[in-house]
Amino acid sequence: MSANVLTFFSQQLLRWHDPAARPLPWKGIRDPYLIWISEIILQQTRAAQATPYYYKLTERFPTVESLATAPIDELLSLWQGLGYYSRARNLHFSAQMIMNEHGGSFPKEYKDILALKGVGKYTAAAIGSFAFDLPYPVVDGNVIRIISRYFDLDLAVDSKEGLAQINRLVQEVFVAKKAAAFNQAIMDFGATVCIPKNPACDTCPLQEHCLSFTNKTQALRPIKTKKIKRKTRHFNFIYLHTDDAVYIQKRTEKDIWQGLYQLPLFEGEAFSKKTALKKEVKRSWENTFGLEPIFTHKQLLTHQIIHCIVWEAKLINTSFDKIVDALWIRKEDLSQYGFPKSLTLFLQDNSLI
């Protein structure tokens, strides 16, 4: 590979980048804790959606200690709507790990940052470079796309060989002495210029040596071979309530939405039929009346398609004050609990949160 092609990439990228452009609340800060919070949110979330959550979480949990000592239910409630809730659970676990193993001080060594639960090489490189100027390049989907196009790689980037080639090339163009500046520049470049569809090739500062631009293969890069297979599931939730309370459950099994709350659930396509579901509801709660579908929603997850139906059932002649079961929650208190997206939408539609 020509040294000129490699240095051109680095020089042009740094020359192009304006640190003041694309302002975001976490850009330019040096506090590793705040950078960590932002990077975990951004793992599966676009910057525009991430911003209000970043403000909300850092206002409530301004320090590692405040996060570590908070109830996990409170964090999950604030995380509601972001999805991929394992990120929140990992944050909570790692905050406690920092308190127990690092005396409450965010670790400064790359290996220690990488050891935090939920932190991979990309996140560790971002935190390490932005907070401590550690010489580690970030490699995420944006970077893979940029490198794949610039060098016109005909290897599948989701293969072992393809990813190894990407990592080797990133190391060759990386400017270790300007790690933070380089990493921020390539992040912004992937978000604004070398975007997935219709990249701004005509005004791209790397155009002169971009092989996919020369070969007109931009739309074909990066190459991916693996297709995600999605499993279809049918969730039938029971909105079991009195005039002033709702029955909820906590998801404790290792499945999607672990740690969140839900309405009582009957899973399976067979329960989507009223007759079959009514038998199960009566078996669980004899003193109920009515069972009608009042809300439907299809939620697309990375590996699953969830078809949700909310069915309404009501207890007969029962008031909240007569119920001793701790899972009965006053309607005005539901906003204190974290629910999956489908149920959040249902609760919002019915002015319950």
C-alpha positions in Angstrom: 0.0 0.0 0.0 1.4 3.4 -1.0 2.5 5.5 2.0 1.1 8.5 0.2 -2.4 6.9 0.1 -2.2 6.3 3.9 -0.9 9.7 4.9 -3.3 11.4 2.5 -6.2 9.7 4.4 -5.0 10.9 7.8 -3.9 14.4 6.8 -7.1 15.1 4.8 -9.4 13.7 7.5 -7.8 15.9 10.2 -7.7 18.9 8.0 -11.4 18.4 7.1 -12.6 18.0 10.7 -13.9 21.0 12.5 -14.3 20.1 16.3 -17.0 22.8 16.6 -19.1 21.2 13.8 -21.9 18.7 14.7 -22.1 19.9 18.3 -23.1 17.2 20.8 -23.1 17.6 24.6 -20.5 14.9 25.2 -18.0 16.1 22.5 -14.8 17.7 23.8 -15.3 16.7 27.4 -12.5 14.9 29.3 -14.5 13.3 32.2 -14.2 9.5 31.5 -17.4 8.8 33.5 -19.5 11.2 31.3 -17.8 9.8 28.1 -18.6 6.3 29.3 -22.3 7.1 29.8 -22.5 8.7 26.3 -20.7 5.9 24.6 -22.8 3.2 26.1 -26.0 5.0 25.1 -24.6 5.5 21.5 -23.8 1.8 21.1 -27.3 1.1 19.7 -28.7 4.7 19.5 -28.4 7.6 17.1 -27.0 10.8 18.4 -30.3 12.8 18.1 -32.2 10.2 20.2 -29.3 9.8 22.6 -29.0 13.4 23.6 -32.1 13.8 25.9 -31.2 10.5 27.6 -27.6 11.6 28.1 -28.9 14.8 29.9 -31.5 12.8 31.9 -29.0 10.2 33.1 -26.1 12.5 33.9 -28.4 14.9 35.8 -29.7 12.0 37.9 -26.4 10.2 38.2 -23.7 12.8 38.0 -21.0 10.5 39.5 -20.0 6.8 39.5 -21.1 6.6 43.1 -24.6 8.0 42.5 -25.1 5.4 39.7 -23.6 2.5 41.7 -25.8 3.2 44.7 -29.1 3.8 42.8 -31.7 1.0 42.6 -31.4 -0.8 39.2 -35.2 -0.3 38.8 -34.7 3.5 38.8 -32.0 3.3 36.1 -34.2 1.0 34.0 -37.1 3.3 34.3 -35.0 6.3 33.1 -33.6 4.1 30.3 -37.2 3.3 29.1 -37.5 3.9 25.4 -33.8 3.4 24.5 -34.1 -0.4 24.1 -31.2 -2.9 24.5 -31.7 -2.8 28.3 -28.6 -5.0 28.9 -26.7 -1.8 28.4 -28.3 -0.2 31.5 -27.7 -3.4 33.5 -24.1 -3.4 32.5 -23.7 0.2 33.4 -25.1 -0.4 36.9 -22.9 -3.5 37.4 -19.7 -1.7 36.1 -20.4 1.4 38.3 -20.4 -1.0 41.3 -17.2 -2.6 40.0 -15.5 0.8 39.7 -16.5 1.6 43.3 -15.3 -1.8 44.6 -12.2 -2.3 42.6 -11.0 1.2 41.7 -12.0 3.1 44.8 -14.7 5.1 42.9 -12.2 6.5 40.3 -12.7 5.7 36.7 -9.9 3.4 35.5 -7.2 5.1 33.3 -5.6 2.0 31.8 -7.0 0.6 28.5 -7.1 -3.0 29.9 -9.0 -1.9 33.0 -11.5 0.1 30.9 -12.0 -2.9 28.6 -12.6 -5.1 31.6 -15.8 -3.2 32.5 -18.9 -5.2 31.7 -20.5 -4.0 28.4 -17.4 -2.2 27.2 -15.8 -3.6 24.0 -12.7 -2.5 22.1 -14.5 0.3 20.4 -15.9 1.8 23.6 -12.7 1.3 25.4 -10.8 3.1 22.6 -13.2 6.0 22.6 -13.1 6.5 26.4 -9.3 6.0 26.5 -8.5 8.4 23.7 -11.0 11.1 24.6 -10.3 11.1 28.4 -6.7 10.0 28.6 -5.2 10.4 25.1 -4.5 6.6 25.0 -3.4 5.6 21.4 -6.2 3.2 20.5 -8.3 3.7 17.3 -12.1 3.3 17.3 -13.4 0.6 15.0 -17.2 0.5 14.6 -19.6 0.2 11.7 -18.9 3.8 10.5 -15.1 3.2 10.5 -15.5 -0.2 8.8 -17.6 1.4 6.1 -15.1 4.3 5.5 -12.1 2.0 5.3 -13.9 -0.6 3.2 -14.8 2.1 0.6 -11.5 4.0 0.7 -9.5 0.9 0.0 -12.3 -0.8 -2.0 -12.1 -4.0 -0.1 -13.7 -7.0 -1.8 -13.6 -9.1 1.4 -16.7 -9.5 3.6 -16.3 -7.3 6.6 -18.2 -9.7 8.8 -15.7 -12.5 8.1 -12.6 -13.1 10.2 -10.3 -12.3 7.2 -12.2 -9.1 6.3 -12.3 -7.7 9.9 -8.6 -8.5 10.3 -7.9 -6.5 7.1 -10.0 -3.6 8.3 -8.1 -3.5 11.7 -4.7 -3.6 9.9 -5.6 -0.7 7.6 -7.1 1.3 10.5 -3.8 1.0 12.4 -1.9 2.1 9.3 -3.9 5.4 8.9 -4.3 6.0 12.6 -2.5 9.0 14.1 -1.5 7.8 17.6 -0.2 11.2 18.7 -3.5 12.7 17.9 -5.7 9.8 19.0 -8.7 11.9 20.3 -8.7 14.2 17.3 -8.4 11.3 14.8 -11.1 9.2 16.5 -13.6 12.1 16.7 -12.8 13.1 13.1 -13.5 9.6 11.7 -16.7 9.3 13.8 -18.0 12.6 12.4 -16.9 11.7 8.9 -18.9 8.5 9.0 -21.9 10.3 10.4 -22.0 13.2 7.9 -20.0 12.4 4.7 -19.4 8.6 4.2 -22.9 7.7 5.2 -24.4 4.3 4.4 -26.7 5.4 1.6 -26.0 8.3 -0.9 -22.6 9.3 0.5 -21.4 12.8 -0.3 -18.7 11.6 -2.7 -18.7 14.7 -4.9 -17.5 16.9 -2.0 -15.5 14.2 -0.1 -12.0 15.3 1.0 -10.8 11.8 0.5 -12.1 11.5 -3.0 -8.7 11.7 -4.8 -7.4 8.4 -3.4 -10.7 6.7 -2.6 -10.6 3.5 -4.6 -14.4 2.8 -4.4 -15.0 6.3 -5.8 -12.6 5.6 -8.7 -14.1 2.1 -9.3 -17.7 3.4 -8.7 -18.3 0.7 -6.1 -19.4 2.9 -3.2 -22.8 1.3 -3.1 -21.3 -2.2 -3.0 -19.1 -1.5 0.0 -18.8 -2.8 2.6 -19.6 -6.4 1.7 -21.5 -8.4 4.2 -22.5 -12.1 3.9 -24.4 -12.8 7.1 -28.1 -12.2 7.2 -29.9 -11.8 10.4 -32.6 -14.3 11.0 -35.5 -13.1 13.1 -37.6 -15.3 15.3 -41.4 -14.4 15.6 -43.0 -14.4 19.0 -46.6 -13.6 20.1 -47.0 -11.8 23.4 -50.5 -11.5 24.9 -50.5 -9.1 27.8 -53.4 -8.9 30.3 -54.3 -5.4 31.4 -55.7 -6.6 34.7 -56.9 -3.7 36.8 -59.2 -2.2 39.3 -60.4 1.4 39.2 -57.2 2.6 40.7 -54.5 -0.2 40.4 -52.8 -2.4 37.8 -51.2 -5.8 38.2 -47.7 -6.0 36.9 -44.8 -8.5 36.8 -41.0 -8.2 36.7 -39.2 -10.0 33.9 -36.5 -12.0 35.8 -35.5 -14.7 33.2 -32.5 -14.3 30.9 -34.6 -13.1 27.9 -35.3 -9.8 26.2 -36.3 -7.0 28.6 -34.8 -8.7 31.6 -35.3 -6.5 34.7 -38.2 -4.5 33.2 -41.8 -4.7 34.2 -44.7 -6.0 32.2 -48.4 -6.8 32.4 -49.1 -10.5 33.0 -48.0 -12.3 29.9 -49.3 -15.4 28.0 -46.9 -16.1 25.2 -47.8 -18.1 22.1 -49.8 -17.6 19.0 -52.6 -19.8 20.3 -53.3 -17.3 23.1 -54.0 -14.6 20.5 -57.4 -16.2 20.2 -59.9 -15.0 22.8 -61.4 -18.4 23.7 -58.0 -20.0 24.5 -56.8 -17.0 26.4 -60.0 -16.5 28.4 -59.6 -20.0 29.9 -56.1 -19.2 31.1 -57.1 -15.9 32.6 -60.0 -17.4 34.4 -57.7 -20.1 35.7 -55.3 -17.5 37.1 -57.8 -15.0 38.3 -61.3 -16.3 38.9 -62.9 -13.0 39.9 -62.4 -11.2 36.6 -64.8 -10.1 34.0 -64.4 -9.0 30.4 -61.6 -9.8 28.1 -61.2 -7.6 25.0 -58.2 -6.7 22.8 -57.6 -3.0 23.2 -54.1 -2.4 21.8 -51.7 -4.1 19.3 -48.1 -3.3 18.4 -45.4 -5.0 16.4 -41.9 -4.4 17.7 -38.9 -5.2 15.6 -35.8 -6.2 17.5 -32.4 -7.3 16.1 -33.2 -11.0 16.2 -36.9 -11.1 17.0 -40.2 -9.8 15.8 -42.6 -9.4 18.7 -46.4 -9.3 18.0 -48.1 -7.8 21.1 -51.7 -7.7 22.0 -53.0 -6.1 25.2 -56.2 -7.6 26.5 -58.3 -5.8 29.1 -59.7 -7.7 32.1 -61.1 -6.2 35.3 -61.4 -7.5 38.9 -64.9 -7.8 40.3 -65.7 -5.6 43.4 -62.1 -5.2 44.4 -60.4 -2.0 45.6 -56.7 -1.4 45.9 -56.9 -1.1 49.7 -58.1 -4.7 50.0 -55.2 -6.1 47.9 -52.1 -7.3 49.7 -50.2 -8.6 46.7 -47.2 -6.3 46.2 -47.4 -6.5 42.4 -50.6 -4.4 42.4 -49.4 -0.9 41.7 -51.5 2.3 41.9 -52.0 3.7 38.4 -50.5 7.1 39.4 -47.2 5.2 40.4 -46.7 3.3 37.1 -44.4 6.0 35.8 -41.8 4.9 38.4 -41.4 1.5 36.6 -39.6 0.6 33.4 -41.6 -1.1 30.7 -40.8 -2.5 27.2 -41.6 -0.2 24.3 -44.9 -1.8 23.3 -46.3 -1.5 26.8 -44.9 2.0 27.2 -46.9 3.0 24.1 -50.0 1.3 25.5 -49.6 3.1 28.9 -49.1 6.4 27.2 -52.1 5.9 24.9 -54.2 5.3 28.0 -52.7 8.2 30.0 -51.3 5.8 32.6 -47.8 7.3 32.4 
